[in-house]
Structure formats: C-alpha cells, structure tokens
Amino acid sequence: MIAQAISLFILSVAILAVGLFKPKWILFWVEHPSRLMITAISMVLFMSAAVMFGEGTRQRQLAKQKQVAPLSADKPDIPVVVKPAQPPAQAPATSANDLRP
C-alpha cells in the first residue's frame, strides 16, 4: 500500500503542476476550467496519498509485531488455582484480670 501511496502522491503533484499552467489539459471536458478546481483535486489526491501511506506503515508495523514470538511460546499456559487470602490470626485479647496470678 505504501508504493501505491507514493505513486498517488507523484500523480497529485503532476496534476497540480500541469493543471496550474494548462488547466484545459487536465479538465478537457469542462468548457472553462479553473485553477481552483485543479488545486482542489490535487489536495484531495494528496490527502488520500497521506492516509494510504499512514495505513500502510501501520499495517507493516502490526505485521512485524505478529512475527515476534512471545517469550513463553514453547511452554503452554497452565491454569493455577489461587486460594483466597485468609486474614491474619488475631492475638487473644488480654485484660487486666488475666494478668493476675
């Protein structure tokens, strides 16, 4: 997708360059073509190329991340039973009467 984005970018620059000098060459079906229309078409093509380039780069990065294997790929995940934590044992309460001999 990155190669197509670069091609679209080159096409948008070429349309802009030719259209600013001779708008009739690009918009041959229009009786009175304007340079504003040529600029708008080039801007749309340029933005499309930028989005395509960004998506192509993102897809390439995602593909690289999928190729990297996790560290524990050779060991299967084994479920482990975890017992709930019990509160710590409380010391018996002492009172002044308990301390008398």
C-alpha positions in Angstrom: 0.0 0.0 0.0 3.0 2.3 0.6 4.1 2.0 -3.1 0.6 2.9 -4.3 0.5 5.9 -1.9 3.8 7.2 -3.3 2.5 6.8 -6.8 -0.6 8.7 -5.9 1.5 11.4 -4.4 3.5 11.8 -7.6 0.3 11.8 -9.6 -1.2 14.6 -7.4 2.0 16.7 -7.8 2.0 16.2 -11.6 -1.7 17.1 -11.9 -1.1 20.2 -9.8 2.0 21.3 -11.9 0.3 20.7 -15.3 -3.0 22.0 -14.2 -1.7 25.3 -12.9 -0.1 26.0 -16.3 -2.7 24.5 -18.6 -5.9 23.6 -16.8 -7.6 22.6 -20.1 -5.2 19.6 -20.4 -6.5 18.1 -17.1 -10.1 19.2 -17.3 -10.6 18.7 -21.0 -14.3 18.0 -20.7 -15.0 21.4 -19.0 -15.6 24.4 -21.2 -13.9 26.9 -18.8 -11.7 25.0 -16.3 -10.4 26.9 -13.3 -7.1 26.6 -11.4 -9.1 26.4 -8.2 -10.7 23.2 -9.3 -7.2 21.8 -10.2 -5.9 22.7 -6.8 -8.9 21.1 -5.0 -8.4 17.9 -7.0 -4.7 17.8 -6.2 -5.4 18.4 -2.5 -7.9 15.5 -2.3 -5.4 13.2 -4.1 -2.6 14.4 -1.8 -4.6 13.8 1.4 -5.6 10.3 0.1 -2.0 9.5 -0.5 -1.1 10.6 3.0 -3.8 8.4 4.5 -2.8 5.5 2.4 0.9 5.9 3.4 0.0 6.1 7.1 -2.2 3.0 6.9 0.5 1.1 5.0 3.0 2.0 7.6 0.7 0.9 10.4 0.0 -2.4 8.7 3.7 -3.0 8.3 4.3 -2.4 12.0 1.5 -4.7 13.0 2.9 -7.4 10.8 6.3 -7.0 12.4 4.7 -7.3 15.9 2.9 -10.5 14.9 6.2 -12.1 13.7 7.9 -11.6 17.1 7.1 -14.7 19.2 6.3 -14.3 22.9 9.0 -15.5 25.4 6.9 -18.4 26.6 5.9 -19.7 23.2 7.3 -23.2 23.9 5.5 -23.5 27.3 1.8 -23.8 27.3 -0.2 -21.7 29.7 -1.2 -23.8 32.7 -4.0 -22.7 34.9 -3.1 -22.2 38.5 -5.6 -22.4 41.4 -5.1 -19.5 43.8 -6.6 -19.8 47.2 -8.2 -16.7 48.7 -6.1 -14.9 51.3 -7.1 -15.5 54.9 -7.0 -12.7 57.4 -4.0 -12.9 59.8 -4.6 -14.6 63.1 -5.6 -12.3 65.9 -3.9 -12.5 69.2 -6.3 -13.2 72.1 -7.4 -10.1 73.9 -6.0 -9.7 77.3 -7.5 -7.8 80.1 -6.2 -6.7 83.5 -7.9 -9.6 85.2 -6.0 -12.1 83.0 -2.6 -10.8 84.2 -3.3 -11.5 88.0 -1.7 -14.6 89.5 
